Amino acid sequence: MTVAPRAVTPLGILAAQLEHLRQQIEALDSVAPNLKSQLRQASELASGLDPYINSCTTPESPALAALVKRTQAENWSQRFSDSETVQQLEQEMLSGHLEGQTLKFFVHLTQAKRVLEVGMFTGYSALAMAEALPDDGEVVACEVDAYVAEFAQQCFKESPDGHKISVKVAPALLTLKQLAAEKSDVFDLVFIDADKAGYVDYLNLLLDTNLLAPNALICVDNTLMQGQPYLTGEATANGAAIAKFNQAVADDPRIEQVLLPLRDGLTLIRRV
């Protein structure tokens, strides 16, 4: 059975909370009509933004749409990551339409031929970027979970661009060290969307080795982490890890960066 994804972005959470509050306020006769009207407008403003952006963005390919459908139909509540953190897998880990199209644009804009993905899940972002690569381009995708890797590879077989993706099943840090040791071709674009506690290590390894092309672009997902880095109150382990990573990025003189409020936050980084 397909289950609708839950709100996991700052805007999605805000929209859900505003709608819940609106429904409560609407039922109260003691609240002035103008306040109810303002709350309805605020709720509509928040809830309508993502659907409108998606409708104005180039549609995803049939292969990407099929991958989403298969991912949503899977019972992820029975699956846990093979990583040491034993993280439960969930369909919300999909990069999704808007971020997928954004990554495709970055591949086109950078004229990338080799892409490195740290954390693949069921392969939406890997396939989206592969679609933008020339026929001799390659996405090297790191995935720690063997079940998820096989799931993604089955989806790739249904796409004319799936042959451009090479999957490395192992802890990502180990794969990155092996790639650096092999001194193979450098990467023009890197997308990091793996365990949040490992983000600082992944970035440092990329900057300290020969893996990056001179003008390489690094994209890092979930850097707003449901708003936790800037909210008051106790953060989850992932929220604390992202706050630590964001501060490390801001303090690193080797790079410059911009944090985009796209979905759950996307940070763009380049070496200076």
C-alpha positions in Angstrom: 0.0 0.0 0.0 1.3 3.5 -0.9 1.6 5.8 2.1 1.7 9.6 1.6 5.1 11.1 2.7 5.1 13.0 5.9 6.3 16.6 6.2 10.0 16.7 6.7 11.0 20.2 5.4 10.8 23.4 7.4 8.1 24.7 4.9 6.2 21.5 4.9 6.2 21.3 8.7 5.2 25.0 8.9 2.3 24.4 6.4 1.0 21.4 8.4 1.1 23.3 11.7 -0.6 26.4 10.2 -3.4 24.2 8.8 -3.9 22.5 12.1 -4.0 25.8 13.9 -6.4 27.2 11.3 -8.8 24.4 11.8 -8.8 24.9 15.5 -9.3 28.7 15.2 -12.1 28.4 12.7 -14.1 26.5 15.2 -13.9 29.3 17.8 -16.7 31.9 17.7 -14.7 34.1 20.0 -12.0 34.8 17.4 -12.4 37.9 15.3 -13.2 37.2 11.5 -10.2 39.3 10.4 -7.8 37.2 12.4 -9.3 34.0 11.0 -8.9 35.5 7.5 -5.3 36.3 8.1 -4.6 32.8 9.4 -6.3 31.3 6.3 -4.1 33.5 4.1 -1.0 32.4 6.0 -1.9 28.8 5.7 -2.6 29.1 2.0 0.7 30.9 1.4 2.7 28.2 3.1 0.8 25.2 1.8 0.6 26.4 -1.8 4.2 27.2 -2.4 5.8 23.8 -2.9 3.0 22.5 -5.2 3.2 25.7 -7.3 7.0 25.5 -7.6 6.7 21.8 -8.6 4.1 22.7 -11.3 6.4 25.3 -12.7 9.4 23.0 -12.9 10.2 20.6 -15.8 8.4 17.3 -15.2 10.4 14.3 -14.1 11.2 11.6 -16.7 9.0 8.4 -16.9 12.0 6.5 -15.3 12.1 8.8 -12.3 8.4 8.7 -11.9 8.5 4.9 -11.9 11.3 5.0 -9.3 9.2 7.2 -7.0 6.2 4.8 -7.4 8.2 1.8 -6.5 9.8 3.5 -3.6 6.5 4.6 -2.2 5.0 1.1 -2.6 7.8 -0.5 -0.5 7.2 -1.2 3.2 10.2 0.7 4.6 8.9 0.3 8.1 10.3 -3.2 8.0 13.7 -2.2 6.7 16.6 -0.7 8.6 19.9 0.6 7.2 22.9 -1.7 7.3 25.0 1.1 8.7 26.2 1.1 12.3 23.6 3.7 13.3 20.8 1.2 12.4 18.8 4.0 10.9 15.3 3.2 9.8 14.8 3.6 6.1 11.8 5.7 4.9 10.4 7.0 1.6 11.1 10.6 2.7 14.7 9.9 2.0 13.9 10.4 -1.7 15.5 13.6 -3.1 12.3 14.2 -5.1 11.2 16.1 -8.2 12.4 19.7 -7.4 15.8 18.7 -6.0 16.3 16.2 -8.8 15.7 18.8 -11.4 18.0 21.2 -9.5 20.8 18.7 -9.5 20.2 18.0 -13.3 20.6 21.7 -13.9 23.9 21.8 -11.9 25.2 18.9 -14.0 24.3 20.9 -17.2 25.7 24.2 -15.9 29.0 22.7 -14.7 29.3 20.5 -17.8 30.2 17.7 -15.5 31.2 14.3 -16.9 32.0 12.5 -13.6 29.7 12.8 -10.6 30.1 11.4 -7.1 27.1 10.7 -4.9 27.6 10.0 -1.2 24.4 8.3 -0.1 22.1 7.0 -2.8 19.0 5.4 -1.2 16.7 4.2 -4.0 18.6 6.2 -6.6 16.4 9.2 -7.5 19.1 11.8 -7.4 21.7 9.5 -9.0 19.3 8.8 -11.9 18.3 12.5 -12.2 22.0 13.5 -12.5 22.8 10.6 -14.9 20.0 11.8 -17.2 21.9 15.1 -17.6 25.3 13.5 -18.3 26.7 12.8 -21.7 26.6 9.2 -22.8 30.2 8.6 -21.7 29.6 10.3 -18.3 29.4 8.5 -15.0 27.8 8.7 -11.6 29.7 6.8 -8.9 27.1 6.3 -6.1 28.1 5.2 -2.6 25.4 3.3 -0.7 26.0 1.4 2.6 22.8 -0.7 2.5 23.0 -3.7 0.1 19.2 -4.1 -0.1 18.6 -0.5 -1.1 21.5 -0.7 -3.6 19.9 -3.7 -5.3 16.5 -1.9 -5.2 18.0 1.1 -7.0 19.9 -0.9 -9.5 16.6 -2.7 -10.6 15.1 0.8 -11.1 18.2 1.9 -13.2 17.7 -1.0 -15.6 14.4 0.5 -16.6 16.1 3.8 -17.7 18.1 4.4 -20.9 20.5 6.4 -18.6 20.9 3.7 -15.9 24.1 2.4 -17.5 25.9 5.6 -16.5 25.6 4.8 -12.8 28.2 2.7 -10.9 27.1 1.6 -7.4 29.7 1.1 -4.6 28.2 -0.9 -1.7 30.2 -0.1 1.4 30.5 2.6 4.1 31.0 5.9 2.1 34.1 7.0 3.9 35.8 3.7 3.0 34.7 4.1 -0.7 36.0 7.7 -0.8 39.4 6.7 0.6 39.7 3.9 -1.9 38.8 6.2 -4.8 41.4 8.7 -3.6 44.0 5.9 -3.3 43.3 4.8 -6.8 44.0 8.3 -8.1 41.3 7.8 -10.8 39.6 10.6 -12.7 38.5 13.5 -10.5 34.9 14.5 -10.0 33.2 17.6 -11.3 30.2 17.5 -9.0 29.6 15.8 -5.7 26.3 15.3 -4.0 26.3 14.4 -0.3 23.1 12.9 1.2 24.2 10.3 3.6 24.5 9.9 7.4 24.5 13.4 8.9 27.2 12.6 11.5 29.6 11.8 8.7 29.2 15.1 6.8 32.2 16.8 8.2 34.4 13.8 7.5 33.1 13.5 4.0 33.8 17.2 3.2 37.3 17.2 4.8 38.3 14.1 2.8 37.1 15.6 -0.4 39.1 18.8 0.3 42.2 17.0 1.5 42.5 14.5 -1.4 42.7 14.6 -5.2 39.1 13.7 -5.7 37.8 17.1 -6.8 38.3 18.8 -10.2 39.6 22.3 -10.0 36.2 23.9 -10.3 34.2 21.1 -8.7 30.8 21.9 -7.1 29.8 20.1 -3.9 26.1 19.9 -3.1 25.1 18.9 0.5 21.5 17.9 1.3 19.4 18.4 4.4 21.4 21.3 5.8 18.2 22.9 7.3 17.2 19.5 8.9 13.6 20.4 9.6 14.7 23.8 11.0 16.5 22.2 13.9 19.8 24.0 13.5 18.1 27.4 14.2 15.2 26.4 16.4 15.4 26.6 20.2 15.0 23.5 22.2 16.8 20.1 22.1 17.7 18.9 18.7 17.8 15.3 17.5 21.2 13.7 16.8 20.8 14.5 13.1 19.9 18.1 13.9 22.9 18.5 16.1 25.1 16.9 13.4 23.9 19.3 10.8 24.3 22.3 13.0 27.9 21.2 13.6 28.5 20.7 9.9 27.0 24.1 9.0 29.3 25.8 11.5 32.3 23.9 10.3 31.5 25.0 6.7 31.0 28.6 7.7 34.4 28.6 9.6 36.4 26.9 6.8 38.7 29.4 4.9 39.3 26.9 2.1 35.8 27.2 0.7 32.9 29.5 0.0 29.3 28.4 0.2 25.6 29.3 0.0 22.8 27.6 1.9 19.6 27.5 -0.3 16.2 27.0 1.3 15.3 24.3 -1.2 13.2 21.6 0.5 15.2 20.6 3.6 18.2 22.8 2.7 20.8 22.4 0.0 24.3 23.9 0.6 26.5 24.6 -2.4 30.3 24.6 -1.8 33.3 25.4 -3.9 37.0 25.5 -3.1 38.5 29.0 -3.2 
